[in-house]
Amino acid sequence: MIPFTLVTKNLAKHKLRFVLTVLSLAVAIFLLCVLRSLVVALNAGVADAAANRVIVQSRVSLFVQLPQSYGPKLAQVDGVECFARWNWFGGYYQDPSNFFAQFATDPKELFDVYPEIYLVEGSKADFLANRKACVVGAETAAKYGVRVGDTFPIIGALYPTADGSAWDFQVAGIYRSKKKSVDENTLFFHYEFLEKSLESGFASGPSGVGIFVLKVAPGFQPVEVMSEVDAMFENGPQVVQATSESEFQAQFVSMVGNVPLLVSSIGGGVMIAILLAVLNTMLMSAREQTRDIGVLKALGFTDGSVFGVLILQSFVLCGLGGLLGIVLAKMSEPAVVKGIGSMFPGYQVTNPTLLEAVGATAAIGFLAGIAPALRARALSVIDALRAVR
Amino acid sequence: MKDATAAAMIRLRGVTKSYSRGGETLTVLDRLDLDMERGGFYALMGPSGSGKTTLLNVIGGLDRCDEGSVEIEGEDIARMNGPELAAWRAEKVGFVFQGFNLIPVLTAQENVELPLLLTKLSRRERHEHALLALELVGLADRRKHRPSQLSGGQEQRVAIARALVSDPSLVLADEPTGDLDRKSADDVLALLQRLNREFQKTILMVTHDIEAAQRARAIVHMDKGGTLGRIERVDAESSRS
């Protein structure tokens, strides 16, 4: 039998200490949820990558462009159903802080290679018909209040116009994606528009192709397609590297450093720090209750009961902090998406992340409570009653 | 040395208890034989270090003797394991300590209810029993007060209510008046006498105070070295004062 009233009243005895410990835990669990969600968002593209897409890029670097002439040759490779060119545009809306991804691509092939993309507003026909048209991810459209029919002026940092003005894209559609392989923050526009603008001198910038995204036809092995592509351009003029989409996504994530490791290390450090803080609180609290433990044992409560009183205090303390942290993390989701959503597309505090937070909370509760609870269990009645209150 | 062997509720035989301190062995109880009758009120007196509190703790199952048997109502508690001893304490013994030992975060009523958590009583029944015990010690109106809001005498009366709420046959009091002024001490002693006379509780009280000891029915004297001295009957007249 555990006297539960003693559990709650002992916790509430030092209100300031209780509140501060709960708040520390809440902040730690909130941070854990946010950091974990960032890692999940970074890896979402890897996890959801399609098996039948092959990315062809320069073997030197992602930033070295490939010749336009590679396109027709790639189309001849056995197993290549179709392909889309992708070129990083690197622009921003009004102010450099309003940065998000834009790509010049082949509009029809975009939908062929990425069947997970679908329009929720506007029409595909309008997008294909107008060379200045673009489709915008629903998140970005919502963030900047862009609607179908609007002109969306983007200042080209990589492709500046001759007079310094913005590129005016006509919004033909708002898209969403059924998978996380394509985020909902990107703007896609006609590759041809970019080409013609460079030719006419309207803008300047690199004229090659960033990457070719190949769609492998059913019945063909992507590995064989990759080998054939690599072999085809072995002697240049640009040596290429053909990879699966998941490999490409993983490589892209690693370009900003080993973020998952860094983020996990920070999260781990926070957890260890908070564990020590809660352990300290619990040890102080247990020491103050030494005489009470003696009284309980004298009255006939078993060693197991007093163990329960102490370990439950730890679980209740951590449970409250953890719950508060989880609620904060979930409530802050829209604000985080608004703030850094374009850098971490698909940011979401998922159920597995929440379960991890619950697990971390329970682990801290157990680890912080076990030492004082075992000490209380082992105390003799006489020694406990002699303790100075 | 024996007292009232025939009706003995407490029967100690050859009880020995030693402590090791700084490499030395200190014998606190030395082959002690003692019988105490049911319904008795015993004061345990003796110089410091004579083993009074140790004897009380051994009889109450808070401490274990090294040798000998400790039979209470026919059960040898020296042979019980930890959980058995805890259950036995919960059912048979009520403790009153010098420092009151109320739990500071609980109200008077919650303190008194604590031993009842170990019974099968419902929440409501526990509540009623605790209130009854507090009424008995005259503190029903202070039931919602915390120990820090009570005087020393009131705290000790709440402790007595806690000791008797589960209706134990044996009440052990370790210097119950040691921290109290004369008036409060008299109130507490009167209460213990009432428990003994009206409710037939067997009471064993450790005290240094001869006036307190005179309120018992018998005084057991212990000598230095943990041996038993004389047992002195207190005449009814002086124990009534």
Chai-1 contact restraints between the chains, C-beta under 6 A:
chainA,res_idxA,chainB,res_idxB,connection_type,confidence,min_distance_angstrom,max_distance_angstrom,comment,restraint_id
A,M1,B,L117,contact,1.0,0.0,6.0,A-B,restraint_1
A,M1,B,L118,contact,1.0,0.0,6.0,A-B,restraint_2
A,P3,B,L117,contact,1.0,0.0,6.0,A-B,restraint_3
A,K9,B,V105,contact,1.0,0.0,6.0,A-B,restraint_4
A,N10,B,V105,contact,1.0,0.0,6.0,A-B,restraint_5
A,K13,B,V105,contact,1.0,0.0,6.0,A-B,restraint_6
A,D292,B,I103,contact,1.0,0.0,6.0,A-B,restraint_7
A,V295,B,N101,contact,1.0,0.0,6.0,A-B,restraint_8
A,A298,B,L62,contact,1.0,0.0,6.0,A-B,restraint_9
A,A298,B,F95,contact,1.0,0.0,6.0,A-B,restraint_10
A,L299,B,L114,contact,1.0,0.0,6.0,A-B,restraint_11
A,L299,B,P115,contact,1.0,0.0,6.0,A-B,restraint_12
A,G300,B,A86,contact,1.0,0.0,6.0,A-B,restraint_13
A,G300,B,R89,contact,1.0,0.0,6.0,A-B,restraint_14
A,G300,B,A90,contact,1.0,0.0,6.0,A-B,restraint_15
A,G300,B,L118,contact,1.0,0.0,6.0,A-B,restraint_16
A,T302,B,P83,contact,1.0,0.0,6.0,A-B,restraint_17
A,T302,B,A86,contact,1.0,0.0,6.0,A-B,restraint_18
A,V381,B,L62,contact,1.0,0.0,6.0,A-B,restraint_19
A,I382,B,D63,contact,1.0,0.0,6.0,A-B,restraint_20
